[in-house]
Amino acid sequence: MSRRFVGFALTVALAACAPAAADPNAAVYDAWRAQRSRLEVTARGDVARDLGLRRGPSGLHEGFLLHLRGAGGHGLTVRVETNVDITGPVAVHAGDAVEVRGEYVYDARGGLIHYTHHDPRLRHPGGYLRVGDRTFQ
């Protein structure tokens, strides 16, 4: 056998043994199942429903329900809130693919992910919201 073939075979064998990339939605589901809050998470899924805008004590927020993708999410749906006074308007529609990074807060219905933007006061880790090729922070 040639050295080139042996090298290729070894590379393929090692790749097969490597652990699969962890499903980020598993962390959200695990936090929900354990009823834990105040965890930084990343989640991927599809917008199930746009909840529109609402005014809160920290500004104007846009909310939507995110149905988690993949086996790690176990079909869980979480509410996402982003402060549009910081990110600017984020137009999401049912069916949009979204990736979100923020703080998870437990509730029995699936939980909430908020702080999906940078913190101008630098007291909280920054998050983001990615819709298609646009990222909002």
N, CA, C and O atoms as CSV, one atom per row, in Angstrom:
chain,resi,resn,atom,element,x,y,z
A,1,MET,N,N,0.832,-1.182,0.000
A,1,MET,CA,C,0.000,0.000,0.000
A,1,MET,C,C,0.876,1.244,0.000
A,1,MET,O,O,1.944,1.279,0.611
A,2,SER,N,N,0.408,2.232,-0.682
A,2,SER,CA,C,1.188,3.462,-0.728
A,2,SER,C,C,0.989,4.262,0.559
A,2,SER,O,O,-0.018,4.113,1.251
A,3,ARG,N,N,1.962,5.105,0.861
A,3,ARG,CA,C,1.862,5.958,2.058
A,3,ARG,C,C,0.665,6.914,1.937
A,3,ARG,O,O,-0.012,7.221,2.919
A,4,ARG,N,N,0.431,7.366,0.714
A,4,ARG,CA,C,-0.689,8.286,0.496
A,4,ARG,C,C,-2.015,7.628,0.863
A,4,ARG,O,O,-2.847,8.255,1.519
A,5,PHE,N,N,-2.229,6.374,0.454
A,5,PHE,CA,C,-3.462,5.673,0.767
A,5,PHE,C,C,-3.580,5.423,2.268
A,5,PHE,O,O,-4.658,5.597,2.836
A,6,VAL,N,N,-2.495,5.021,2.914
A,6,VAL,CA,C,-2.515,4.772,4.358
A,6,VAL,C,C,-2.861,6.069,5.102
A,6,VAL,O,O,-3.661,6.049,6.037
A,7,GLY,N,N,-2.268,7.186,4.692
A,7,GLY,CA,C,-2.577,8.468,5.315
A,7,GLY,C,C,-4.044,8.828,5.155
A,7,GLY,O,O,-4.681,9.297,6.098
A,8,PHE,N,N,-4.581,8.609,3.957
A,8,PHE,CA,C,-5.986,8.889,3.706
A,8,PHE,C,C,-6.883,7.992,4.563
A,8,PHE,O,O,-7.846,8.469,5.163
A,9,ALA,N,N,-6.572,6.713,4.618
A,9,ALA,CA,C,-7.373,5.771,5.402
A,9,ALA,C,C,-7.343,6.131,6.892
A,9,ALA,O,O,-8.361,6.039,7.577
A,10,LEU,N,N,-6.176,6.541,7.384
A,10,LEU,CA,C,-6.054,6.937,8.783
A,10,LEU,C,C,-6.893,8.191,9.065
A,10,LEU,O,O,-7.554,8.273,10.101
A,11,THR,N,N,-6.868,9.149,8.162
A,11,THR,CA,C,-7.657,10.370,8.319
A,11,THR,C,C,-9.141,10.046,8.373
A,11,THR,O,O,-9.857,10.580,9.220
A,12,VAL,N,N,-9.615,9.182,7.487
A,12,VAL,CA,C,-11.020,8.802,7.455
A,12,VAL,C,C,-11.401,8.074,8.740
A,12,VAL,O,O,-12.466,8.330,9.303
A,13,ALA,N,N,-10.546,7.175,9.206
A,13,ALA,CA,C,-10.834,6.425,10.434
A,13,ALA,C,C,-10.916,7.357,11.641
A,13,ALA,O,O,-11.816,7.216,12.469
A,14,LEU,N,N,-9.991,8.300,11.749
A,14,LEU,CA,C,-10.009,9.233,12.874
A,14,LEU,C,C,-11.239,10.132,12.839
A,14,LEU,O,O,-11.821,10.428,13.882
A,15,ALA,N,N,-11.636,10.564,11.653
A,15,ALA,CA,C,-12.827,11.406,11.526
A,15,ALA,C,C,-14.071,10.644,11.962
A,15,ALA,O,O,-14.976,11.227,12.560
A,16,ALA,N,N,-14.127,9.359,11.671
A,16,ALA,CA,C,-15.275,8.544,12.052
A,16,ALA,C,C,-15.365,8.384,13.567
A,16,ALA,O,O,-16.456,8.218,14.112
A,17,CYS,N,N,-14.221,8.432,14.246
A,17,CYS,CA,C,-14.192,8.264,15.696
A,17,CYS,C,C,-14.441,9.567,16.444
A,17,CYS,O,O,-14.755,9.542,17.634
A,18,ALA,N,N,-14.308,10.695,15.772
A,18,ALA,CA,C,-14.459,11.992,16.434
A,18,ALA,C,C,-15.909,12.184,16.854
A,18,ALA,O,O,-16.819,11.767,16.137
A,19,PRO,N,N,-16.140,12.812,18.012
A,19,PRO,CA,C,-17.521,13.047,18.429
A,19,PRO,C,C,-18.210,14.028,17.495
A,19,PRO,O,O,-17.586,14.949,16.968
A,20,ALA,N,N,-19.493,13.819,17.302
A,20,ALA,CA,C,-20.271,14.725,16.457
A,20,ALA,C,C,-20.369,16.083,17.142
A,20,ALA,O,O,-20.336,16.185,18.368
A,21,ALA,N,N,-20.489,17.113,16.328
A,21,ALA,CA,C,-20.643,18.453,16.892
A,21,ALA,C,C,-21.881,18.474,17.777
A,21,ALA,O,O,-22.937,17.973,17.389
A,22,ALA,N,N,-21.752,19.047,18.950
A,22,ALA,CA,C,-22.857,19.089,19.889
A,22,ALA,C,C,-23.989,19.951,19.330
A,22,ALA,O,O,-23.740,20.998,18.733
A,23,ASP,N,N,-25.203,19.519,19.521
A,23,ASP,CA,C,-26.370,20.269,19.097
A,23,ASP,C,C,-26.589,21.396,20.099
A,23,ASP,O,O,-26.862,21.118,21.267
A,24,PRO,N,N,-26.478,22.665,19.686
A,24,PRO,CA,C,-26.625,23.757,20.646
A,24,PRO,C,C,-28.000,23.771,21.308
A,24,PRO,O,O,-28.147,24.274,22.422
A,25,ASN,N,N,-28.994,23.229,20.638
A,25,ASN,CA,C,-30.329,23.220,21.216
A,25,ASN,C,C,-30.449,22.282,22.408
A,25,ASN,O,O,-31.370,22.415,23.214
A,26,ALA,N,N,-29.530,21.341,22.523
A,26,ALA,CA,C,-29.552,20.426,23.667
A,26,ALA,C,C,-29.362,21.186,24.971
A,26,ALA,O,O,-29.964,20.826,25.982
A,27,ALA,N,N,-28.535,22.233,24.972
A,27,ALA,CA,C,-28.321,23.028,26.193
A,27,ALA,C,C,-29.610,23.725,26.619
A,27,ALA,O,O,-29.901,23.817,27.811
A,28,VAL,N,N,-30.376,24.210,25.658
A,28,VAL,CA,C,-31.648,24.869,25.967
A,28,VAL,C,C,-32.623,23.843,26.539
A,28,VAL,O,O,-33.264,24.088,27.562
A,29,TYR,N,N,-32.730,22.705,25.879
A,29,TYR,CA,C,-33.648,21.665,26.357
A,29,TYR,C,C,-33.244,21.171,27.740
A,29,TYR,O,O,-34.098,20.988,28.607
A,30,ASP,N,N,-31.955,20.955,27.950
A,30,ASP,CA,C,-31.479,20.490,29.258
A,30,ASP,C,C,-31.802,21.507,30.355
A,30,ASP,O,O,-32.191,21.126,31.459
A,31,ALA,N,N,-31.640,22.804,30.052
A,31,ALA,CA,C,-31.965,23.853,31.032
A,31,ALA,C,C,-33.466,23.846,31.327
A,31,ALA,O,O,-33.876,24.001,32.478
A,32,TRP,N,N,-34.277,23.669,30.297
A,32,TRP,CA,C,-35.728,23.624,30.493
A,32,TRP,C,C,-36.114,22.427,31.349
A,32,TRP,O,O,-36.881,22.552,32.304
A,33,ARG,N,N,-35.573,21.267,30.996
A,33,ARG,CA,C,-35.899,20.037,31.727
A,33,ARG,C,C,-35.495,20.140,33.204
A,33,ARG,O,O,-36.204,19.650,34.083
A,34,ALA,N,N,-34.340,20.787,33.469
A,34,ALA,CA,C,-33.840,20.934,34.835
A,34,ALA,C,C,-34.403,22.183,35.532
A,34,ALA,O,O,-34.077,22.448,36.690
A,35,GLN,N,N,-35.239,22.940,34.831
A,35,GLN,CA,C,-35.832,24.172,35.352
A,35,GLN,C,C,-34.765,25.157,35.827
A,35,GLN,O,O,-34.886,25.751,36.898
A,36,ARG,N,N,-33.725,25.320,35.019
A,36,ARG,CA,C,-32.619,26.228,35.335
A,36,ARG,C,C,-32.758,27.520,34.547
A,36,ARG,O,O,-33.279,27.527,33.432
A,37,SER,N,N,-32.293,28.597,35.128
A,37,SER,CA,C,-32.344,29.917,34.497
A,37,SER,C,C,-30.989,30.585,34.573
A,37,SER,O,O,-30.071,30.103,35.236
A,38,ARG,N,N,-30.884,31.711,33.877
A,38,ARG,CA,C,-29.689,32.557,33.883
A,38,ARG,C,C,-28.487,31.856,33.261
A,38,ARG,O,O,-27.366,31.960,33.759
A,39,LEU,N,N,-28.739,31.137,32.159
A,39,LEU,CA,C,-27.678,30.450,31.419
A,39,LEU,C,C,-27.523,31.096,30.053
A,39,LEU,O,O,-28.519,31.413,29.402
A,40,GLU,N,N,-26.299,31.292,29.616
A,40,GLU,CA,C,-26.052,31.781,28.263
A,40,GLU,C,C,-26.183,30.600,27.306
A,40,GLU,O,O,-25.522,29.576,27.483
A,41,VAL,N,N,-27.030,30.742,26.298
A,41,VAL,CA,C,-27.289,29.649,25.357
A,41,VAL,C,C,-27.277,30.174,23.926
A,41,VAL,O,O,-27.448,31.366,23.672
A,42,THR,N,N,-27.072,29.258,23.019
A,42,THR,CA,C,-27.260,29.500,21.591
A,42,THR,C,C,-28.334,28.528,21.136
A,42,THR,O,O,-28.318,27.361,21.525
A,43,ALA,N,N,-29.264,28.992,20.320
A,43,ALA,CA,C,-30.343,28.137,19.833
A,43,ALA,C,C,-30.570,28.395,18.357
A,43,ALA,O,O,-30.373,29.504,17.861
A,44,ARG,N,N,-30.990,27.345,17.666
A,44,ARG,CA,C,-31.314,27.451,16.237
A,44,ARG,C,C,-32.687,26.852,16.014
A,44,ARG,O,O,-33.050,25.832,16.601
A,45,GLY,N,N,-33.434,27.509,15.157
A,45,GLY,CA,C,-34.749,26.987,14.851
A,45,GLY,C,C,-35.477,27.835,13.840
A,45,GLY,O,O,-34.887,28.651,13.132
A,46,ASP,N,N,-36.770,27.621,13.793
A,46,ASP,CA,C,-37.630,28.333,12.861
A,46,ASP,C,C,-38.651,29.140,13.645
A,46,ASP,O,O,-39.169,28.682,14.663
A,47,VAL,N,N,-38.935,30.341,13.167
A,47,VAL,CA,C,-39.936,31.185,13.804
A,47,VAL,C,C,-41.293,30.507,13.660
A,47,VAL,O,O,-41.753,30.235,12.551
A,48,ALA,N,N,-41.924,30.239,14.800
A,48,ALA,CA,C,-43.255,29.639,14.787
A,48,ALA,C,C,-44.333,30.719,14.718
A,48,ALA,O,O,-45.365,30.546,14.069
A,49,ARG,N,N,-44.069,31.855,15.410
A,49,ARG,CA,C,-45.047,32.932,15.412
A,49,ARG,C,C,-44.387,34.239,15.835
A,49,ARG,O,O,-43.603,34.277,16.784
A,50,ASP,N,N,-44.713,35.299,15.123
A,50,ASP,CA,C,-44.246,36.636,15.486
A,50,ASP,C,C,-45.187,37.180,16.551
A,50,ASP,O,O,-46.403,37.181,16.359
A,51,LEU,N,N,-44.637,37.644,17.679
A,51,LEU,CA,C,-45.457,38.165,18.769
A,51,LEU,C,C,-45.578,39.686,18.736
A,51,LEU,O,O,-46.286,40.276,19.552
A,52,GLY,N,N,-44.883,40.318,17.788
A,52,GLY,CA,C,-44.997,41.758,17.624
A,52,GLY,C,C,-44.168,42.550,18.623
A,52,GLY,O,O,-43.276,42.019,19.285
A,53,LEU,N,N,-44.489,43.834,18.712
A,53,LEU,CA,C,-43.745,44.762,19.562
A,53,LEU,C,C,-44.491,45.023,20.866
A,53,LEU,O,O,-45.721,45.016,20.912
A,54,ARG,N,N,-43.715,45.254,21.926
A,54,ARG,CA,C,-44.300,45.668,23.201
A,54,ARG,C,C,-43.312,46.575,23.910
A,54,ARG,O,O,-42.099,46.393,23.805
A,55,ARG,N,N,-43.832,47.540,24.620
A,55,ARG,CA,C,-42.992,48.472,25.373
A,55,ARG,C,C,-42.796,47.909,26.767
A,55,ARG,O,O,-43.758,47.511,27.423
A,56,GLY,N,N,-41.543,47.875,27.224
A,56,GLY,CA,C,-41.220,47.403,28.569
A,56,GLY,C,C,-40.372,48.428,29.283
A,56,GLY,O,O,-40.060,49.477,28.720
A,57,PRO,N,N,-39.994,48.137,30.522
A,57,PRO,CA,C,-39.212,49.100,31.302
A,57,PRO,C,C,-37.840,49.396,30.698
A,57,PRO,O,O,-37.262,50.452,30.954
A,58,SER,N,N,-37.322,48.467,29.902
A,58,SER,CA,C,-35.996,48.690,29.314
A,58,SER,C,C,-36.058,49.038,27.827
A,58,SER,O,O,-35.038,48.995,27.138
A,59,GLY,N,N,-37.245,49.380,27.330
A,59,GLY,CA,C,-37.344,49.792,25.938
A,59,GLY,C,C,-38.344,48.978,25.145
A,59,GLY,O,O,-39.094,48.171,25.694
A,60,LEU,N,N,-38.339,49.207,23.847
A,60,LEU,CA,C,-39.240,48.528,22.923
A,60,LEU,C,C,-38.654,47.165,22.562
A,60,LEU,O,O,-37.505,47.065,22.131
A,61,HIS,N,N,-39.452,46.126,22.743
A,61,HIS,CA,C,-39.011,44.758,22.466
A,61,HIS,C,C,-39.867,44.123,21.377
A,61,HIS,O,O,-41.069,44.366,21.269
A,62,GLU,N,N,-39.191,43.296,20.569
A,62,GLU,CA,C,-39.882,42.480,19.577
A,62,GLU,C,C,-39.766,41.042,20.019
A,62,GLU,O,O,-38.683,40.585,20.384
A,63,GLY,N,N,-40.876,40.322,19.990
A,63,GLY,CA,C,-40.873,38.937,20.441
A,63,GLY,C,C,-41.341,37.985,19.363
A,63,GLY,O,O,-42.076,38.358,18.449
A,64,PHE,N,N,-40.901,36.751,19.490
A,64,PHE,CA,C,-41.371,35.693,18.610
A,64,PHE,C,C,-41.167,34.347,19.285
A,64,PHE,O,O,-40.382,34.223,20.225
A,65,LEU,N,N,-41.875,33.350,18.800
A,65,LEU,CA,C,-41.709,31.989,19.280
A,65,LEU,C,C,-40.777,31.263,18.330
A,65,LEU,O,O,-40.953,31.311,17.113
A,66,LEU,N,N,-39.777,30.586,18.896
A,66,LEU,CA,C,-38.775,29.868,18.119
A,66,LEU,C,C,-38.916,28.378,18.387
A,66,LEU,O,O,-38.751,27.924,19.519
A,67,HIS,N,N,-39.224,27.620,17.340
A,67,HIS,CA,C,-39.315,26.165,17.450
A,67,HIS,C,C,-37.925,25.595,17.187
A,67,HIS,O,O,-37.386,25.732,16.089
A,68,LEU,N,N,-37.343,24.948,18.214
A,68,LEU,CA,C,-35.972,24.461,18.116
A,68,LEU,C,C,-35.849,23.334,17.113
A,68,LEU,O,O,-36.712,22.461,17.031
A,69,ARG,N,N,-34.773,23.362,16.353
A,69,ARG,CA,C,-34.494,22.346,15.345
A,69,ARG,C,C,-33.690,21.202,15.936
A,69,ARG,O,O,-33.040,21.346,16.972
A,70,GLY,N,N,-33.746,20.065,15.261
A,70,GLY,CA,C,-32.872,18.940,15.577
A,70,GLY,C,C,-33.311,18.133,16.787
A,70,GLY,O,O,-34.169,18.545,17.567
A,71,ALA,N,N,-32.693,16.980,16.910
A,71,ALA,CA,C,-33.031,16.058,17.992
A,71,ALA,C,C,-32.732,16.651,19.359
A,71,ALA,O,O,-33.437,16.354,20.323
A,72,GLY,N,N,-31.694,17.490,19.464
A,72,GLY,CA,C,-31.317,18.064,20.751
A,72,GLY,C,C,-32.367,18.981,21.333
A,72,GLY,O,O,-32.424,19.155,22.551
A,73,GLY,N,N,-33.191,19.568,20.501
A,73,GLY,CA,C,-34.219,20.488,20.968
A,73,GLY,C,C,-35.499,19.814,21.419
A,73,GLY,O,O,-36.330,20.441,22.075
A,74,HIS,N,N,-35.672,18.528,21.071
A,74,HIS,CA,C,-36.828,17.732,21.489
A,74,HIS,C,C,-38.161,18.412,21.164
A,74,HIS,O,O,-39.147,18.198,21.869
A,75,GLY,N,N,-38.203,19.227,20.109
A,75,GLY,CA,C,-39.450,19.874,19.715
A,75,GLY,C,C,-39.870,21.023,20.606
A,75,GLY,O,O,-41.008,21.482,20.513
A,76,LEU,N,N,-38.987,21.500,21.467
A,76,LEU,CA,C,-39.300,22.587,22.387
A,76,LEU,C,C,-39.466,23.906,21.629
A,76,LEU,O,O,-38.760,24.162,20.653
A,77,THR,N,N,-40.391,24.727,22.079
A,77,THR,CA,C,-40.579,26.066,21.534
A,77,THR,C,C,-40.315,27.073,22.645
A,77,THR,O,O,-40.887,26.970,23.730
A,78,VAL,N,N,-39.445,28.050,22.374
A,78,VAL,CA,C,-39.092,29.074,23.363
A,78,VAL,C,C,-39.497,30.447,22.838
A,78,VAL,O,O,-39.594,30.666,21.631
A,79,ARG,N,N,-39.732,31.364,23.772
A,79,ARG,CA,C,-40.008,32.747,23.406
A,79,ARG,C,C,-38.682,33.488,23.337
A,79,ARG,O,O,-37.812,33.298,24.187
A,80,VAL,N,N,-38.531,34.323,22.334
A,80,VAL,CA,C,-37.331,35.142,22.175
A,80,VAL,C,C,-37.767,36.596,22.221
A,80,VAL,O,O,-38.746,36.980,21.581
A,81,GLU,N,N,-37.037,37.402,22.979
A,81,GLU,CA,C,-37.298,38.842,23.065
A,81,GLU,C,C,-36.006,39.574,22.757
A,81,GLU,O,O,-34.958,39.257,23.319
A,82,THR,N,N,-36.079,40.554,21.865
A,82,THR,CA,C,-34.913,41.381,21.557
A,82,THR,C,C,-35.282,42.850,21.696
A,82,THR,O,O,-36.372,43.266,21.303
A,83,ASN,N,N,-34.380,43.620,22.250
A,83,ASN,CA,C,-34.605,45.046,22.480
A,83,ASN,C,C,-34.294,45.803,21.197
A,83,ASN,O,O,-33.129,46.015,20.860
A,84,VAL,N,N,-35.346,46.211,20.476
A,84,VAL,CA,C,-35.147,46.878,19.190
A,84,VAL,C,C,-34.651,48.307,19.351
A,84,VAL,O,O,-34.214,48.918,18.376
A,85,ASP,N,N,-34.710,48.855,20.570
A,85,ASP,CA,C,-34.071,50.152,20.804
A,85,ASP,C,C,-32.553,50.014,20.681
A,85,ASP,O,O,-31.861,50.998,20.419
A,86,ILE,N,N,-32.032,48.799,20.870
A,86,ILE,CA,C,-30.597,48.540,20.746
A,86,ILE,C,C,-30.257,47.950,19.380
A,86,ILE,O,O,-29.316,48.402,18.729
A,87,THR,N,N,-31.013,46.946,18.940
A,87,THR,CA,C,-30.682,46.241,17.694
A,87,THR,C,C,-31.222,46.914,16.448
A,87,THR,O,O,-30.737,46.663,15.345
A,88,GLY,N,N,-32.219,47.764,16.612
A,88,GLY,CA,C,-32.962,48.243,15.462
A,88,GLY,C,C,-34.045,47.219,15.147
A,88,GLY,O,O,-34.055,46.135,15.729
A,89,PRO,N,N,-34.955,47.548,14.233
A,89,PRO,CA,C,-36.040,46.612,13.923
A,89,PRO,C,C,-35.516,45.305,13.342
A,89,PRO,O,O,-34.609,45.289,12.510
A,90,VAL,N,N,-36.107,44.219,13.801
A,90,VAL,CA,C,-35.751,42.880,13.329
A,90,VAL,C,C,-37.025,42.272,12.754
A,90,VAL,O,O,-37.903,41.829,13.496
A,91,ALA,N,N,-37.116,42.255,11.456
A,91,ALA,CA,C,-38.316,41.718,10.813
A,91,ALA,C,C,-38.199,40.198,10.715
A,91,ALA,O,O,-37.394,39.680,9.942
A,92,VAL,N,N,-39.004,39.493,11.498
A,92,VAL,CA,C,-39.059,38.037,11.410
A,92,VAL,C,C,-40.470,37.631,11.027
A,92,VAL,O,O,-41.449,38.300,11.356
A,93,HIS,N,N,-40.539,36.522,10.329
A,93,HIS,CA,C,-41.821,35.998,9.873
A,93,HIS,C,C,-41.857,34.509,10.144
A,93,HIS,O,O,-40.816,33.856,10.202
A,94,ALA,N,N,-43.048,33.974,10.310
A,94,ALA,CA,C,-43.203,32.537,10.526
A,94,ALA,C,C,-42.448,31.776,9.438
A,94,ALA,O,O,-42.573,32.072,8.249
A,95,GLY,N,N,-41.669,30.799,9.867
A,95,GLY,CA,C,-40.894,29.971,8.946
A,95,GLY,C,C,-39.461,30.419,8.762
A,95,GLY,O,O,-38.650,29.652,8.242
A,96,ASP,N,N,-39.111,31.648,9.172
A,96,ASP,CA,C,-37.724,32.119,9.046
A,96,ASP,C,C,-36.786,31.272,9.897
A,96,ASP,O,O,-37.104,30.922,11.034
A,97,ALA,N,N,-35.630,30.950,9.334
A,97,ALA,CA,C,-34.576,30.256,10.088
A,97,ALA,C,C,-33.821,31.302,10.904
A,97,ALA,O,O,-33.402,32.330,10.373
A,98,VAL,N,N,-33.650,31.032,12.195
A,98,VAL,CA,C,-33.040,31.987,13.114
A,98,VAL,C,C,-32.021,31.285,14.001
A,98,VAL,O,O,-32.219,30.144,14.418
A,99,GLU,N,N,-30.930,31.986,14.279
A,99,GLU,CA,C,-29.995,31.568,15.314
A,99,GLU,C,C,-29.959,32.692,16.327
A,99,GLU,O,O,-29.895,33.863,15.953
A,100,VAL,N,N,-29.999,32.354,17.599
A,100,VAL,CA,C,-30.041,33.356,18.652
A,100,VAL,C,C,-29.074,32.980,19.763
A,100,VAL,O,O,-28.906,31.807,20.098
A,101,ARG,N,N,-28.441,34.004,20.325
A,101,ARG,CA,C,-27.562,33.836,21.489
A,101,ARG,C,C,-28.040,34.802,22.551
A,101,ARG,O,O,-28.220,35.988,22.278
A,102,GLY,N,N,-28.249,34.305,23.763
A,102,GLY,CA,C,-28.716,35.163,24.837
A,102,GLY,C,C,-28.845,34.402,26.134
A,102,GLY,O,O,-28.331,33.293,26.278
A,103,GLU,N,N,-29.536,35.012,27.076
A,103,GLU,CA,C,-29.720,34.412,28.392
A,103,GLU,C,C,-31.048,33.662,28.431
A,103,GLU,O,O,-32.094,34.203,28.074
A,104,TYR,N,N,-30.983,32.399,28.875
A,104,TYR,CA,C,-32.183,31.568,28.998
A,104,TYR,C,C,-32.785,31.731,30.384
A,104,TYR,O,O,-32.077,31.716,31.390
A,105,VAL,N,N,-34.113,31.887,30.421
A,105,VAL,CA,C,-34.869,31.950,31.662
A,105,VAL,C,C,-35.972,30.902,31.573
A,105,VAL,O,O,-36.758,30.897,30.625
A,106,TYR,N,N,-36.026,30.022,32.556
A,106,TYR,CA,C,-37.005,28.934,32.557
A,106,TYR,C,C,-38.422,29.435,32.770
A,106,TYR,O,O,-38.655,30.356,33.552
A,107,ASP,N,N,-39.372,28.820,32.063
A,107,ASP,CA,C,-40.786,28.803,32.423
A,107,ASP,C,C,-41.355,27.515,31.856
A,107,ASP,O,O,-40.785,26.932,30.934
A,108,ALA,N,N,-42.462,27.078,32.398
A,108,ALA,CA,C,-43.011,25.757,32.063
A,108,ALA,C,C,-43.396,25.612,30.599
A,108,ALA,O,O,-43.451,24.496,30.081
A,109,ARG,N,N,-43.664,26.726,29.926
A,109,ARG,CA,C,-44.090,26.663,28.520
A,109,ARG,C,C,-42.937,26.483,27.553
A,109,ARG,O,O,-43.175,26.237,26.370
A,110,GLY,N,N,-41.702,26.594,28.006
A,110,GLY,CA,C,-40.558,26.437,27.111
A,110,GLY,C,C,-39.432,27.382,27.457
A,110,GLY,O,O,-38.275,27.111,27.137
A,111,GLY,N,N,-39.748,28.478,28.100
A,111,GLY,CA,C,-38.714,29.404,28.524
A,111,GLY,C,C,-38.595,30.610,27.622
A,111,GLY,O,O,-39.318,30.765,26.638
A,112,LEU,N,N,-37.658,31.458,27.995
A,112,LEU,CA,C,-37.418,32.730,27.323
A,112,LEU,C,C,-35.925,32.872,27.069
A,112,LEU,O,O,-35.106,32.512,27.915
A,113,ILE,N,N,-35.579,33.393,25.911
A,113,ILE,CA,C,-34.202,33.805,25.640
A,113,ILE,C,C,-34.249,35.309,25.406
A,113,ILE,O,O,-34.925,35.791,24.497
A,114,HIS,N,N,-33.514,36.043,26.249
A,114,HIS,CA,C,-33.450,37.497,26.105
A,114,HIS,C,C,-31.993,37.936,26.196
A,114,HIS,O,O,-31.102,37.087,26.200
A,115,TYR,N,N,-31.732,39.213,26.267
A,115,TYR,CA,C,-30.372,39.748,26.130
A,115,TYR,C,C,-29.763,39.253,24.818
A,115,TYR,O,O,-28.619,38.801,24.781
A,116,THR,N,N,-30.541,39.345,23.758
A,116,THR,CA,C,-30.110,38.906,22.423
A,116,THR,C,C,-29.470,40.068,21.666
A,116,THR,O,O,-29.679,40.237,20.465
A,117,HIS,N,N,-28.690,40.859,22.393
A,117,HIS,CA,C,-28.044,42.054,21.843
A,117,HIS,C,C,-26.863,42.380,22.731
A,117,HIS,O,O,-26.677,41.758,23.777
A,118,HIS,N,N,-26.065,43.350,22.324
A,118,HIS,CA,C,-24.966,43.792,23.190
A,118,HIS,C,C,-25.550,44.580,24.357
A,118,HIS,O,O,-26.656,45.110,24.258
A,119,ASP,N,N,-24.823,44.657,25.443
A,119,ASP,CA,C,-25.253,45.440,26.605
A,119,ASP,C,C,-24.468,46.746,26.613
A,119,ASP,O,O,-23.267,46.735,26.884
A,120,PRO,N,N,-25.122,47.875,26.320
A,120,PRO,CA,C,-24.406,49.148,26.277
A,120,PRO,C,C,-23.732,49.501,27.608
A,120,PRO,O,O,-22.762,50.258,27.625
A,121,ARG,N,N,-24.235,48.962,28.715
A,121,ARG,CA,C,-23.654,49.235,30.032
A,121,ARG,C,C,-22.563,48.231,30.421
A,121,ARG,O,O,-21.942,48.357,31.476
A,122,LEU,N,N,-22.340,47.240,29.560
A,122,LEU,CA,C,-21.286,46.230,29.761
A,122,LEU,C,C,-21.429,45.462,31.073
A,122,LEU,O,O,-20.430,45.118,31.704
A,123,ARG,N,N,-22.659,45.197,31.480
A,123,ARG,CA,C,-22.904,44.421,32.695
A,123,ARG,C,C,-23.352,43.002,32.396
A,123,ARG,O,O,-23.511,42.195,33.312
A,124,HIS,N,N,-23.557,42.688,31.122
A,124,HIS,CA,C,-24.076,41.375,30.732
A,124,HIS,C,C,-23.389,40.930,29.451
A,124,HIS,O,O,-23.118,41.761,28.583
A,125,PRO,N,N,-23.100,39.639,29.310
A,125,PRO,CA,C,-22.501,39.173,28.048
A,125,PRO,C,C,-23.394,39.528,26.859
A,125,PRO,O,O,-24.620,39.473,26.953
A,126,GLY,N,N,-22.778,39.885,25.765
A,126,GLY,CA,C,-23.522,40.244,24.570
A,126,GLY,C,C,-24.117,39.036,23.882
A,126,GLY,O,O,-23.533,37.952,23.889
A,127,GLY,N,N,-25.270,39.227,23.294
A,127,GLY,CA,C,-25.915,38.188,22.512
A,127,GLY,C,C,-26.103,38.672,21.087
A,127,GLY,O,O,-25.597,39.728,20.709
A,128,TYR,N,N,-26.824,37.906,20.308
A,128,TYR,CA,C,-27.112,38.297,18.930
A,128,TYR,C,C,-28.330,37.547,18.437
A,128,TYR,O,O,-28.796,36.590,19.056
A,129,LEU,N,N,-28.827,38.007,17.318
A,129,LEU,CA,C,-29.931,37.379,16.619
A,129,LEU,C,C,-29.544,37.355,15.151
A,129,LEU,O,O,-29.283,38.403,14.560
A,130,ARG,N,N,-29.505,36.173,14.558
A,130,ARG,CA,C,-29.125,36.039,13.147
A,130,ARG,C,C,-30.333,35.515,12.371
A,130,ARG,O,O,-30.874,34.450,12.668
A,131,VAL,N,N,-30.737,36.295,11.368
A,131,VAL,CA,C,-31.845,35.933,10.488
A,131,VAL,C,C,-31.295,35.966,9.074
A,131,VAL,O,O,-30.944,37.031,8.566
A,132,GLY,N,N,-31.219,34.820,8.442
A,132,GLY,CA,C,-30.618,34.755,7.105
A,132,GLY,C,C,-29.170,35.210,7.184
A,132,GLY,O,O,-28.401,34.690,7.993
A,133,ASP,N,N,-28.790,36.174,6.355
A,133,ASP,CA,C,-27.410,36.648,6.351
A,133,ASP,C,C,-27.233,37.935,7.165
A,133,ASP,O,O,-26.175,38.561,7.099
A,134,ARG,N,N,-28.253,38.337,7.931
A,134,ARG,CA,C,-28.184,39.537,8.761
A,134,ARG,C,C,-28.025,39.182,10.231
A,134,ARG,O,O,-28.703,38.289,10.737
A,135,THR,N,N,-27.131,39.881,10.913
A,135,THR,CA,C,-26.931,39.680,12.346
A,135,THR,C,C,-27.264,40.975,13.061
A,135,THR,O,O,-26.800,42.050,12.679
A,136,PHE,N,N,-28.074,40.859,14.107
A,136,PHE,CA,C,-28.489,41.995,14.918
A,136,PHE,C,C,-27.866,41.835,16.300
A,136,PHE,O,O,-27.958,40.775,16.918
A,137,GLN,N,N,-27.217,42.927,16.785
A,137,GLN,CA,C,-26.582,42.865,18.091
A,137,GLN,C,C,-26.933,44.093,18.887
A,137,GLN,O,O,-26.493,44.236,20.028
